[in-house]
Amino acid sequence: MSDPANTTTANAKTASATAANAATGITAETLRLHRAQFPALATKRYFNYGGQGPLAQASLDRIFTTFQEIQRIGPFSGAANGYVGGIRQALRDRMAQELQVDPSTITLTEDVTMGCNIPLWGLAWQPGDHILMSDCEHPGVIAAVQEVQRRFGVEMSTCPLMDTLNTGDPAAVIAAQVQPKTKLVIISHILWNTGQVLPLKQIMEACRAAQPHVRVLVDAAQSVGVLPLALAETGVDFYAFTGHKWWCGPEGVGGLYVSPEARETMHPTYIGWRSINYSATGQPAGWQASGERYEVATSSYPLYAGLIEALDQLSSIGNAEERYAKLLQQSDRLWQGLGAIPQVHCLRDKAPEAGLVSFTLSHGQHSALVAALEKQDYHVRLIADPNCVRACVHYLTLDEEIDGLVGAIAAHLA
Ligand SMILES: Cc1ncc(COP(=O)(O)O)c(C=O)c1O
């Protein structure tokens, strides 16, 4: 499968038409029935999927029944250990299936930021090494990079990707700043502030051409659950994601893909009984061969089961391509609706390639709009840089929710 980011970026001009005409295979009736399973969606018009997705009742139930089962057979017993070990493996397999990678490359984490911290602290930094980071990364990740920089005497610079939203070539902008000492490049697959989808495969090729040994860490907070992925084909080293945003899983469960090559050279930093193999006498005997080496110790396994259920729920509505086509159809509807309001300026000058639709108001006053909308049960959020409002559209989003949001914004500005 081709890298969807490449495809969508290259064909950005035609994205609108493609989205509008896509045979999503998801009918309005199917969607209505599917949505009825999400209690949070019954009481509000929700546009904050990029912050946190809602949980289906089946996921909530599965979390509860998994807790009950652990109590019934344990909580600590051979049977309970086997049960939770099976859940861990099932989640790893399920994540690998979604990313189209081998399960051995997946590390179970809590969230995106922990997934980023694993390579940030695991790479063998030398004073003078260089980190290149985009100017659109999340504050939590920036803070971790700044501390790595301070502790190990590493250089850091940022490359200006925000300006490539409507024109320019992000791969060329990044490659131009890769130096002989660049050890790590950090980008997001989808920029959380502007909604731009970066052409991951092209970026990987450009980085490797500039510096063959460079590693690339991708923050996938906004891409997993949105883009159909064939990750192994991209050549990426680290891809950190979470279940609680676009996958609509419970908060507290995420994952990290580490390529087999990167795993060979990167030791774990946070270490516990899940990281290791055992000798005959029960002593530590080397790292686990797989991505489990970066896992630590006891986690809340019922949450893992809740995420498996969430993934089952979303695949029941359509495959990754169908869901992405539906999401694009809906984000295009919002982008067009907002574009028809004279005082609203969408950051993108063409149809979105993802579910994030960011916009400004000609008079500013973004926080007043966000607060006024929340009072009417429309949930959007402020973004500080660039100063804008972000509305997230999922395949779950209904036409009438989008039209209602556009109407509420127009009424607020009238
Ligand atoms: C791009 C990006 N990175 C990281 C995060 C933080 O995610 P988590 O809480 O899963 O670490 C977010 C959350 O909004 C995000 O959008």
The ligand as a Tripos MOL2 file, in Angstrom:
@<TRIPOS>MOLECULE
LIG
   16    16     1     0     0
SMALL
NO_CHARGES

@<TRIPOS>ATOM
      1 C1          0.7690   15.9240   18.5740 C.3       1 LIG1
      2 C2          0.5070   15.5260   19.9910 C.ar      1 LIG1
      3 N1          1.4870   14.9500   20.6940 N.ar      1 LIG1
      4 C3          1.3060   14.5630   21.9600 C.ar      1 LIG1
      5 C4          0.0990   14.7480   22.5910 C.ar      1 LIG1
      6 C5         -0.0540   14.2730   23.9980 C.3       1 LIG1
      7 O1         -0.6920   13.0340   23.9610 O.3       1 LIG1
      8 P1         -0.6290   12.0120   25.1830 P.3       1 LIG1
      9 O2         -1.3990   12.6260   26.2860 O.co2     1 LIG1
     10 O3         -1.2150   10.7510   24.6460 O.co2     1 LIG1
     11 O4          0.8130   11.8480   25.5210 O.co2     1 LIG1
     12 C6         -0.9530   15.3230   21.8990 C.ar      1 LIG1
     13 C7         -2.2600   15.5370   22.5790 C.2       1 LIG1
     14 O5         -3.0660   16.2910   22.2330 O.2       1 LIG1
     15 C8         -0.7540   15.7250   20.5590 C.ar      1 LIG1
     16 O6         -1.7200   16.2970   19.8470 O.3       1 LIG1
@<TRIPOS>BOND
     1     1     2 1
     2     2     3 ar
     3     2    15 ar
     4     3     4 ar
     5     4     5 ar
     6     5     6 1
     7     5    12 ar
     8     6     7 1
     9     7     8 1
    10     8     9 2
    11     8    10 1
    12     8    11 1
    13    12    13 1
    14    12    15 ar
    15    13    14 2
    16    15    16 1
@<TRIPOS>SUBSTRUCTURE
     1 LIG1         1 GROUP 0 **** ****
